[in-house]
């Protein structure tokens, strides 16, 4: 039987497309393709009933938005991916325009979300991987075309910043409502980004290859060290890349992450439960992000549980996707066995008793007022970001980072719903976690 949360998410997505309250035409069921064909009888009644539900207006103030998020995620229990997306839709955190939910994979693979970009040869050869690195399983053309370099890129005049997305989203979709416009107008960072095919739902080991290659490409093109910024799954695959492509370490100045789960999460498969019940499985990367998966254990075995470059991680105790995030067992924490520097900032600790120290979501780290400040601090100084150099008194009294508005909060939260659409559309689902590559055995 399909869970009500899953049915509601799909139904609300169809509703948000603007479809009238009538039986769904076959063409509009492309959102979930052959999967919907398998479970049509289970879902069609629920979907048609949900077509008359109208999402409320989005929150109109920072206070109202944070209060709404607190009401959803402030309970004693954690929520999980699918239930979170459903709750956000019901609270008015709806993507704009709403029609984007109908076919996420088609809508978000063009323009700045393109996965097939034309980039020139670097000034020096960076392929194949040097001795000591894992071999690439993908060809160079495939790896290179996932890099999106905007026309504004200064080619090294400003410090280069490589942006890595999270599960179910390309980088531009993820970062454009929040950090990207601020970074593009800053003096301290020059962003380029990765749009990985499959929206990081495929084998995470292959996804990591894009990060390793792009780091070398931007480093060779600019002649400068590269800062890496990652969100959600982007953190664990960045750490995997740093672990198994050690040549990256000499050209990475900093790794700054948000909402990391370096040991996987106890909640990540929540969104797969109804799919698994129907004997279909999960997208491969979801298996790999479970707590202490084979993927995670292979990385730990090879030293990936310690920082490999100066590392700064922003995370929340009330993260609805990555858990646990409290105490010494927080999955965002890394060791510093290599003495390169690691800073982990749990927002409830850093902003205790202040506005930004309350409930903060998984996606909320993208607009949290301390994230941008810690990124700038890390890039301006040797080693990781240092909270003592940041104006926490002022920033912790804000709902969003400097240069952002309420729209950043609302549309970033709505991004989780878009990721849900990509999750539903992804093919093929797998029953089991992908085998660990021979280089990581």
C-alpha positions as CSV (number, residue, x, y, z in Angstrom):
1,X,0.0,0.0,0.0
2,X,1.4,3.5,-0.9
3,X,1.8,5.7,2.1
4,X,-0.5,8.7,2.4
5,X,2.5,11.1,2.5
6,X,3.8,9.8,-0.8
7,X,0.4,10.0,-2.4
8,X,-0.1,13.5,-1.1
9,X,3.3,14.7,-2.4
10,X,2.5,13.4,-5.9
11,X,-1.1,14.7,-5.8
12,X,0.0,18.1,-4.6
13,X,2.6,18.2,-7.3
14,X,0.0,17.5,-10.0
15,X,-2.3,20.1,-8.3
16,X,0.5,22.7,-8.4
17,X,0.8,22.3,-12.1
18,X,-2.6,24.0,-12.5
19,X,-4.5,20.9,-13.7
20,X,-8.3,21.2,-13.3
21,X,-10.1,18.9,-10.8
22,X,-10.8,16.0,-13.2
23,X,-9.4,12.6,-13.8
24,X,-5.7,12.8,-14.8
25,X,-5.0,12.4,-18.5
26,X,-2.4,9.7,-19.3
27,X,0.0,12.3,-20.7
28,X,0.1,14.2,-17.4
29,X,1.1,11.1,-15.5
30,X,4.6,11.5,-17.0
31,X,5.6,12.9,-13.6
32,X,6.1,9.4,-12.4
33,X,6.1,7.5,-15.7
34,X,6.0,3.7,-15.5
35,X,6.1,3.8,-11.7
36,X,2.6,5.4,-11.7
37,X,1.5,2.7,-14.1
38,X,2.4,0.1,-11.5
39,X,0.5,1.7,-8.7
40,X,-2.2,3.5,-10.7
41,X,-5.0,1.8,-8.9
42,X,-3.5,2.7,-5.5
43,X,-2.9,6.3,-6.3
44,X,-5.5,7.6,-8.8
45,X,-8.3,7.9,-6.2
46,X,-6.0,9.8,-3.8
47,X,-4.6,12.0,-6.6
48,X,-8.1,13.0,-8.0
49,X,-9.3,13.8,-4.5
50,X,-6.2,16.1,-3.9
51,X,-6.8,18.1,-7.0
52,X,-9.3,20.3,-5.1
53,X,-6.7,21.2,-2.4
54,X,-5.2,24.7,-2.9
55,X,-2.0,25.5,-1.1
56,X,-2.2,28.6,1.1
57,X,-0.4,31.8,0.3
58,X,3.3,31.8,1.1
59,X,4.4,33.4,4.4
60,X,4.7,37.2,4.1
61,X,7.3,37.9,6.8
62,X,10.5,36.3,8.2
63,X,8.7,35.8,11.5
64,X,5.8,34.0,9.9
65,X,8.0,31.9,7.7
66,X,10.2,30.7,10.7
67,X,7.1,30.1,12.8
68,X,5.6,27.9,10.0
69,X,8.9,25.9,9.8
70,X,8.9,25.6,13.5
71,X,5.4,24.2,13.5
72,X,6.4,21.6,10.9
73,X,9.8,20.6,12.1
74,X,9.9,21.6,15.7
75,X,8.5,18.4,17.2
76,X,10.4,15.7,19.0
77,X,10.4,13.4,16.1
78,X,12.2,13.9,12.8
79,X,10.3,14.1,9.6
80,X,12.1,12.6,6.6
81,X,12.2,13.6,2.9
82,X,8.7,12.9,1.5
83,X,6.7,14.0,4.6
84,X,8.8,17.2,4.7
85,X,8.0,18.0,1.1
86,X,4.3,17.4,1.7
87,X,4.3,19.6,4.8
88,X,6.1,22.4,3.0
89,X,3.5,22.4,0.2
90,X,0.7,22.5,2.7
91,X,2.3,25.5,4.4
92,X,2.6,27.6,1.2
93,X,6.3,26.8,0.4
94,X,5.5,26.2,-3.3
95,X,7.9,26.5,-6.2
96,X,7.4,29.4,-8.6
97,X,6.1,28.9,-11.2
98,X,4.1,26.0,-10.0
99,X,4.1,24.2,-13.4
100,X,7.7,23.3,-12.8
101,X,6.7,20.4,-10.7
102,X,5.1,18.5,-13.7
103,X,8.5,17.5,-15.3
104,X,11.5,18.5,-13.2
105,X,13.9,16.5,-15.3
106,X,13.0,18.4,-18.5
107,X,12.6,21.8,-16.9
108,X,15.9,21.8,-15.0
109,X,18.3,20.6,-17.7
110,X,18.6,23.8,-19.8
111,X,20.2,27.2,-19.5
112,X,22.1,27.6,-16.2
113,X,21.0,24.1,-15.2
114,X,22.4,22.6,-18.4
115,X,24.3,19.3,-18.1
116,X,25.8,19.6,-21.6
117,X,28.0,22.7,-21.6
118,X,30.8,23.6,-24.1
119,X,34.0,24.3,-22.2
120,X,37.4,24.7,-23.9
121,X,40.4,22.5,-23.3
122,X,42.3,23.4,-20.1
123,X,45.8,24.9,-20.6
124,X,47.4,21.6,-19.3
125,X,46.3,18.0,-19.6
126,X,44.2,16.8,-16.6
127,X,42.9,13.5,-17.9
128,X,43.3,10.6,-17.2
129,X,43.7,10.9,-13.5
130,X,47.3,10.9,-12.2
131,X,49.0,7.9,-10.5
132,X,47.7,7.5,-7.0
133,X,44.2,8.7,-7.9
134,X,41.2,6.4,-8.6
135,X,40.6,5.9,-12.3
136,X,37.8,7.8,-14.0
137,X,35.0,5.5,-15.3
138,X,33.5,8.4,-17.3
139,X,35.2,10.0,-20.4
140,X,36.6,13.5,-20.3
141,X,34.0,15.0,-22.5
142,X,31.2,13.8,-20.3
143,X,32.9,15.1,-17.1
144,X,33.7,18.5,-18.6
145,X,30.3,19.3,-20.0
146,X,28.7,19.1,-16.5
147,X,30.6,22.3,-15.6
148,X,28.7,25.5,-16.0
149,X,30.9,28.6,-16.3
150,X,28.9,31.9,-16.4
151,X,29.9,34.7,-18.7
152,X,30.8,36.7,-15.6
153,X,33.6,34.3,-14.6
154,X,36.9,36.2,-14.2
155,X,39.2,33.2,-14.9
156,X,41.1,33.7,-11.7
157,X,40.9,37.5,-11.1
158,X,38.7,36.6,-8.2
159,X,39.1,33.4,-6.1
160,X,37.3,30.5,-7.9
161,X,34.5,28.8,-6.1
162,X,33.1,25.4,-7.3
163,X,29.5,24.8,-6.3
164,X,28.3,21.2,-5.8
165,X,24.5,20.5,-5.5
166,X,22.5,18.1,-3.4
167,X,20.2,15.1,-4.1
168,X,17.6,15.7,-6.7
169,X,18.8,19.1,-7.9
170,X,21.3,20.7,-10.2
171,X,23.4,23.4,-8.7
172,X,21.7,26.4,-10.3
173,X,18.2,25.2,-9.1
174,X,19.6,24.7,-5.6
175,X,21.7,27.9,-5.2
176,X,20.0,30.5,-7.3
177,X,17.3,31.4,-4.8
178,X,19.9,32.0,-2.1
179,X,23.7,32.1,-2.2
180,X,24.4,32.3,-5.9
181,X,23.3,35.9,-6.6
182,X,25.1,37.2,-3.5
183,X,28.3,35.4,-4.4
184,X,28.2,36.6,-8.0
185,X,28.0,40.2,-6.7
186,X,30.8,39.7,-4.1
187,X,34.5,40.5,-4.3
188,X,35.6,37.4,-2.5
189,X,34.3,34.5,-4.6
190,X,33.8,33.8,-8.3
191,X,31.3,30.9,-8.6
192,X,31.1,28.2,-11.2
193,X,28.9,25.2,-10.7
194,X,28.3,21.5,-11.4
195,X,25.0,20.2,-12.9
196,X,25.5,16.4,-12.6
197,X,23.4,14.2,-14.8
198,X,20.8,12.3,-12.9
199,X,20.6,15.0,-10.2
200,X,22.9,13.0,-7.9
201,X,20.4,10.2,-7.7
202,X,22.6,7.7,-9.5
203,X,25.7,6.0,-8.2
204,X,27.4,8.4,-5.9
205,X,30.8,7.0,-6.8
206,X,30.3,8.3,-10.4
207,X,29.0,11.6,-9.2
208,X,32.2,12.1,-7.3
209,X,34.2,11.9,-10.5
210,X,32.5,15.1,-11.7
211,X,33.8,16.9,-8.6
212,X,37.3,15.6,-9.0
213,X,37.5,16.5,-12.6
214,X,35.9,19.9,-12.2
215,X,38.3,20.8,-9.4
216,X,41.3,20.1,-11.6
217,X,39.7,21.8,-14.6
218,X,39.0,25.1,-12.7
219,X,42.4,24.9,-11.0
220,X,44.2,24.5,-14.4
221,X,42.1,27.1,-16.1
222,X,42.7,29.8,-13.4
223,X,46.0,28.8,-12.0
224,X,44.5,29.3,-8.6
225,X,43.4,27.1,-5.7
226,X,39.7,26.3,-5.7
227,X,37.2,26.5,-2.8
228,X,34.5,23.8,-2.9
229,X,31.1,24.5,-1.5
230,X,28.6,21.6,-1.2
231,X,25.1,21.0,0.1
232,X,23.4,17.8,1.3
233,X,24.7,14.7,-0.6
234,X,27.2,17.0,-2.2
235,X,29.2,16.9,1.0
236,X,29.7,13.2,1.1
237,X,30.6,12.9,-2.5
238,X,33.0,15.8,-2.2
239,X,34.7,14.0,0.7
240,X,34.7,10.8,-1.4
241,X,36.4,12.7,-4.2
242,X,39.0,14.1,-1.8
243,X,39.6,10.7,-0.3
244,X,40.1,8.7,-3.6
245,X,41.5,11.5,-5.9
246,X,44.2,12.8,-3.5
247,X,45.7,15.0,-6.2
248,X,42.8,17.3,-5.5
249,X,44.0,18.3,-2.1
250,X,46.9,20.4,-3.3
251,X,44.6,22.6,-5.4
252,X,41.7,22.9,-2.9
253,X,42.0,25.9,-0.5
254,X,38.8,25.1,1.5
255,X,35.8,22.8,1.6
256,X,32.7,24.5,3.0
257,X,29.6,22.3,3.4
258,X,26.0,22.6,4.5
259,X,23.7,19.9,6.0
260,X,26.3,17.1,5.7
261,X,25.8,13.5,6.6
262,X,29.3,12.0,6.3
263,X,28.2,8.7,7.9
264,X,24.9,8.7,6.1
265,X,21.5,9.3,7.7
266,X,19.0,7.3,9.6
267,X,16.2,9.1,7.7
268,X,17.4,9.1,4.1
269,X,15.3,6.1,3.0
270,X,12.0,7.5,4.4
271,X,11.1,8.7,1.0
272,X,11.7,5.2,-0.5
273,X,9.5,3.2,1.9
274,X,6.4,3.1,-0.3
275,X,8.5,2.3,-3.3
276,X,10.3,-0.5,-1.5
277,X,6.9,-1.9,-0.3
278,X,5.9,-2.2,-4.0
279,X,9.1,-4.1,-4.8
280,X,10.7,-1.3,-6.9
281,X,13.6,-0.2,-4.6
282,X,15.2,3.2,-4.4
283,X,17.5,5.4,-6.6
284,X,21.1,4.1,-6.1
285,X,22.4,7.2,-4.2
286,X,19.6,6.9,-1.6
287,X,20.9,3.4,-0.6
288,X,24.5,4.8,-0.4
289,X,23.4,7.6,1.9
290,X,21.9,5.3,4.6
291,X,23.6,5.3,7.9
292,X,26.8,3.3,7.8
293,X,26.2,2.0,4.2
294,X,28.9,0.1,2.3
295,X,29.7,3.4,0.6
296,X,30.2,5.2,3.9
297,X,32.2,2.4,5.4
298,X,34.5,2.2,2.4
299,X,35.2,6.0,2.7
300,X,35.9,5.7,6.4
301,X,38.2,2.7,5.9
302,X,40.4,4.9,3.6
303,X,40.5,7.9,6.0
304,X,37.5,9.8,4.8
305,X,36.2,10.3,8.3
306,X,38.8,13.0,8.8
307,X,39.1,16.4,7.1
308,X,41.5,16.2,4.1
309,X,41.6,19.9,3.4
310,X,40.5,22.8,5.6
311,X,36.9,22.0,6.2
312,X,34.0,24.1,7.5
313,X,30.5,22.5,7.9
314,X,27.3,24.2,8.8
315,X,24.5,22.0,10.2
316,X,21.3,21.9,12.2
317,X,20.2,19.8,15.1
318,X,16.6,19.9,13.6
319,X,17.7,18.7,10.1
320,X,14.7,16.7,8.7
321,X,16.8,14.7,6.3
322,X,20.3,14.2,7.9
323,X,20.2,12.6,11.3
324,X,21.5,12.3,14.0
325,X,22.8,15.8,14.3
326,X,23.1,16.2,18.0
327,X,26.0,15.4,20.4
328,X,29.2,13.7,19.4
329,X,27.4,11.4,17.1
330,X,26.3,14.1,14.7
331,X,26.8,12.8,11.1
332,X,28.1,16.2,10.0
333,X,31.2,15.9,12.2
334,X,34.6,14.9,10.9
335,X,37.8,14.2,12.8
336,X,41.0,16.2,12.1
337,X,43.6,13.4,12.2
338,X,45.5,15.2,9.4
339,X,45.7,18.5,11.2
340,X,44.4,20.4,8.3
341,X,41.6,22.1,10.3
342,X,37.9,21.3,10.7
343,X,35.2,23.5,12.0
344,X,31.6,22.2,12.6
345,X,29.0,24.8,13.4
346,X,25.7,23.6,14.7
347,X,23.4,26.6,14.4
348,X,21.5,26.0,17.6
349,X,24.8,26.2,19.5
350,X,26.3,29.2,17.6
351,X,23.0,31.2,17.8
352,X,21.6,29.9,21.1
353,X,18.7,32.0,22.3
354,X,18.5,34.1,19.1
355,X,16.3,34.0,16.0
356,X,18.7,32.0,13.9
357,X,19.3,29.5,16.7
358,X,15.9,27.9,16.6
359,X,14.5,25.3,14.2
360,X,16.5,25.2,11.0
361,X,15.8,22.8,8.2
362,X,18.1,20.8,6.0
363,X,17.7,23.3,3.1
364,X,17.7,26.1,5.6
365,X,21.5,26.0,5.8
366,X,21.6,27.5,2.2
367,X,20.2,30.8,3.5
368,X,21.2,30.7,7.2
369,X,22.9,34.0,8.1
370,X,26.0,32.3,9.4
371,X,26.7,30.2,6.3
372,X,27.6,33.1,4.0
373,X,29.7,34.7,6.7
374,X,31.6,31.5,7.5
375,X,32.2,30.9,3.8
376,X,33.7,34.4,3.4
377,X,35.8,33.9,6.5
378,X,37.1,30.6,5.4
379,X,38.1,32.0,2.0
380,X,39.8,35.0,3.5
381,X,41.9,33.1,6.0
382,X,44.2,30.2,6.2
383,X,42.5,27.1,7.6
384,X,38.8,26.6,8.1
385,X,36.3,29.3,9.0
386,X,36.5,30.5,12.6
387,X,33.2,31.5,14.3
388,X,35.1,33.9,16.6
389,X,35.9,36.1,13.6
390,X,32.2,36.3,12.6
391,X,29.7,38.9,14.0
392,X,27.4,36.3,15.6
393,X,25.6,38.9,17.7
394,X,24.3,40.7,14.6
395,X,23.9,37.7,12.3
396,X,22.1,35.4,14.7
397,X,19.3,38.0,14.9
398,X,18.5,37.6,11.2
399,X,16.4,35.0,9.4
400,X,18.5,35.0,6.3
401,X,22.0,35.9,5.2
402,X,23.2,39.4,4.3
403,X,22.0,40.3,0.8
404,X,19.0,37.9,0.9
405,X,15.3,38.5,1.4
406,X,12.2,36.5,2.5
407,X,12.0,35.2,-1.1
408,X,15.3,33.3,-0.5
409,X,13.8,31.5,2.4
410,X,10.5,30.6,0.7
411,X,11.9,29.5,-2.6
412,X,14.8,27.6,-1.0
413,X,12.3,25.6,1.1
414,X,10.2,25.0,-1.9
415,X,13.3,23.5,-3.6
416,X,12.8,20.4,-1.5
417,X,9.5,19.9,-3.3
418,X,11.2,20.1,-6.7
419,X,13.8,17.6,-5.5
420,X,10.8,15.3,-4.7
421,X,9.6,15.5,-8.3
422,X,13.1,14.5,-9.6
423,X,13.2,11.7,-7.1
424,X,9.9,10.3,-8.3
425,X,10.9,10.6,-12.0
426,X,14.3,9.0,-11.6
427,X,15.1,5.7,-13.4
428,X,16.1,3.0,-12.7
429,X,15.3,2.2,-9.1
430,X,17.5,-0.4,-7.5
431,X,16.8,-3.0,-4.8
432,X,20.3,-2.9,-3.4
433,X,23.2,-0.5,-2.9
434,X,25.6,-0.3,-5.8
435,X,28.8,-2.4,-5.4
436,X,31.8,-0.5,-3.9
437,X,34.3,0.3,-6.7
438,X,37.4,-1.9,-6.7
439,X,39.6,1.2,-5.9
440,X,37.7,1.7,-2.6
441,X,37.5,-2.0,-1.6
